Amino acid sequence: METTKLISELTALTYQNIEDAEDMLQKSMDELNWKINVNIWSALECIAHLNLYSNFYLPEIKYGINQDITPTDTVFVPGLIGDFFVNSIRLNEKTKKMKTPKEMNPNGSVLSKETLNKFIRDQYDLISLLDDARNVNLNKTKTAISISKLIKLKLGDTFRFVIYHNERHILQAMRTLYLQKKKAA
């Protein structure tokens, strides 16, 4: 896929995630913390989960961009492992529930609207990194992944994973808010 097109698509999706999070800021704390049952995340827990991933990936992406010395490439070709991870979290008709690593599971956390504010700040940082990535090689620049520093993904795959993962859980949060509203009616 064309590198500039990929970065533009991911930037647009990140702006949509910001807009959805800003809409959630208008909800009450009761709505944001409502859960259908104790094992299913509240809307705020969905966002807290994304913040935990941002804590790892944003510095990792920044480091990769700062280390890049290769000329940019006009075409991004997904890697085999990267594409596997992206396809496993990408929303489609075959989307499956996934097991969350213990350290990334916010279930039962005490959360506030600061959770949403942090997410929004992180998304603006992500947009800035996407902009910086226009000047690096998304194929040759590598980043570690949260489950193992031994596995490295192409920077383009890392961006795709992080942003599609954000989309997945933003929609999960919005679905939870919808179910809460439906149940209250």
TILO-362709 format. One line per field, with one value per residue (C-alpha): residue number from 1; residue in three letters; x, y, z. Coordinates in steps of 0.2 Angstrom, whole numbers. Layout:
N
num = NUM, ...
residu = ALA, ...
u = X, ...
v = Y, ...
w = Z, ...
END
This chain:
185
num = 1, 2, 3, 4, 5, 6, 7, 8, 9, 10, 11, 12, 13, 14, 15, 16, 17, 18, 19, 20, 21, 22, 23, 24, 25, 26, 27, 28, 29, 30, 31, 32, 33, 34, 35, 36, 37, 38, 39, 40, 41, 42, 43, 44, 45, 46, 47, 48, 49, 50, 51, 52, 53, 54, 55, 56, 57, 58, 59, 60, 61, 62, 63, 64, 65, 66, 67, 68, 69, 70, 71, 72, 73, 74, 75, 76, 77, 78, 79, 80, 81, 82, 83, 84, 85, 86, 87, 88, 89, 90, 91, 92, 93, 94, 95, 96, 97, 98, 99, 100, 101, 102, 103, 104, 105, 106, 107, 108, 109, 110, 111, 112, 113, 114, 115, 116, 117, 118, 119, 120, 121, 122, 123, 124, 125, 126, 127, 128, 129, 130, 131, 132, 133, 134, 135, 136, 137, 138, 139, 140, 141, 142, 143, 144, 145, 146, 147, 148, 149, 150, 151, 152, 153, 154, 155, 156, 157, 158, 159, 160, 161, 162, 163, 164, 165, 166, 167, 168, 169, 170, 171, 172, 173, 174, 175, 176, 177, 178, 179, 180, 181, 182, 183, 184, 185
residu = MET, GLU, THR, THR, LYS, LEU, ILE, SER, GLU, LEU, THR, ALA, LEU, THR, TYR, GLN, ASN, ILE, GLU, ASP, ALA, GLU, ASP, MET, LEU, GLN, LYS, SER, MET, ASP, GLU, LEU, ASN, TRP, LYS, ILE, ASN, VAL, ASN, ILE, TRP, SER, ALA, LEU, GLU, CYS, ILE, ALA, HIS, LEU, ASN, LEU, TYR, SER, ASN, PHE, TYR, LEU, PRO, GLU, ILE, LYS, TYR, GLY, ILE, ASN, GLN, ASP, ILE, THR, PRO, THR, ASP, THR, VAL, PHE, VAL, PRO, GLY, LEU, ILE, GLY, ASP, PHE, PHE, VAL, ASN, SER, ILE, ARG, LEU, ASN, GLU, LYS, THR, LYS, LYS, MET, LYS, THR, PRO, LYS, GLU, MET, ASN, PRO, ASN, GLY, SER, VAL, LEU, SER, LYS, GLU, THR, LEU, ASN, LYS, PHE, ILE, ARG, ASP, GLN, TYR, ASP, LEU, ILE, SER, LEU, LEU, ASP, ASP, ALA, ARG, ASN, VAL, ASN, LEU, ASN, LYS, THR, LYS, THR, ALA, ILE, SER, ILE, SER, LYS, LEU, ILE, LYS, LEU, LYS, LEU, GLY, ASP, THR, PHE, ARG, PHE, VAL, ILE, TYR, HIS, ASN, GLU, ARG, HIS, ILE, LEU, GLN, ALA, MET, ARG, THR, LEU, TYR, LEU, GLN, LYS, LYS, LYS, ALA, ALA
u = 0, 6, 14, 6, -11, -8, -2, -17, -29, -22, -22, -40, -45, -35, -45, -61, -55, -52, -69, -77, -67, -72, -90, -88, -82, -100, -106, -109, -97, -111, -113, -94, -92, -107, -104, -116, -108, -92, -82, -86, -76, -85, -82, -69, -60, -59, -51, -39, -34, -29, -19, -9, -4, 0, 12, 22, 19, 21, 39, 43, 37, 46, 62, 60, 57, 72, 84, 79, 93, 86, 78, 59, 49, 34, 26, 23, 23, 15, 26, 20, 20, 14, 0, -5, -6, -16, -28, -31, -37, -45, -63, -72, -86, -75, -69, -66, -65, -46, -38, -30, -13, -15, -4, -15, -32, -40, -55, -60, -49, -55, -56, -60, -63, -44, -43, -52, -41, -25, -31, -35, -18, -10, -20, -13, 5, 1, -4, 12, 21, 12, 17, 35, 34, 31, 50, 56, 55, 40, 47, 65, 62, 57, 49, 47, 30, 22, 22, 40, 54, 62, 49, 51, 38, 39, 35, 20, 13, 15, 5, -8, -9, -10, -23, -34, -33, -39, -53, -58, -59, -67, -81, -82, -84, -97, -106, -106, -113, -127, -131, -132, -143, -154, -155, -160, -174
v = 0, 18, 25, 42, 34, 22, 37, 47, 33, 30, 49, 50, 35, 43, 59, 49, 40, 57, 63, 48, 50, 68, 63, 51, 65, 72, 56, 55, 45, 32, 30, 28, 16, 5, -13, -26, -39, -39, -48, -36, -19, -3, 11, 19, 2, 0, 17, 13, -3, 8, 19, 5, 0, 18, 19, 5, 9, 28, 29, 13, 22, 38, 28, 19, 35, 44, 29, 28, 32, 24, 33, 33, 21, 26, 9, 0, -19, -27, -40, -58, -57, -39, -43, -58, -47, -33, -45, -53, -37, -28, -27, -38, -50, -64, -53, -64, -60, -61, -65, -49, -50, -48, -32, -24, -29, -14, -23, -17, -1, 15, 27, 45, 56, 59, 42, 49, 65, 55, 45, 60, 68, 51, 51, 69, 62, 48, 60, 69, 53, 48, 65, 62, 45, 53, 55, 38, 20, 11, -5, -5, 4, -9, -8, -21, -27, -27, -46, -48, -37, -51, -49, -34, -27, -15, 3, 3, -13, -6, 10, -1, -13, 2, 12, -3, -9, 8, 8, -9, -4, 13, 4, -8, 7, 15, -2, -3, 15, 10, -6, 5, 17, 3, -6, 11, 14
w = 0, -3, 12, 12, 10, 24, 36, 30, 34, 51, 55, 50, 61, 76, 74, 74, 90, 98, 93, 100, 117, 118, 116, 130, 141, 140, 149, 168, 179, 182, 163, 160, 174, 171, 167, 161, 173, 183, 170, 155, 155, 157, 144, 155, 157, 138, 138, 152, 143, 128, 139, 146, 128, 124, 139, 130, 111, 110, 117, 107, 91, 95, 98, 82, 72, 81, 76, 58, 46, 30, 16, 15, 5, -6, -3, 13, 13, 29, 37, 40, 59, 59, 47, 58, 74, 64, 57, 74, 82, 66, 66, 53, 52, 60, 75, 90, 108, 114, 130, 138, 146, 165, 165, 152, 160, 169, 176, 193, 192, 200, 185, 182, 167, 168, 159, 144, 145, 145, 130, 120, 124, 119, 102, 98, 102, 90, 77, 79, 77, 62, 54, 59, 51, 34, 34, 39, 31, 38, 31, 38, 55, 68, 85, 99, 104, 121, 124, 119, 116, 106, 92, 81, 69, 55, 61, 48, 56, 74, 69, 61, 76, 89, 79, 74, 92, 98, 86, 92, 110, 107, 98, 113, 125, 114, 113, 132, 133, 121, 131, 147, 139, 131, 148, 157, 145
END
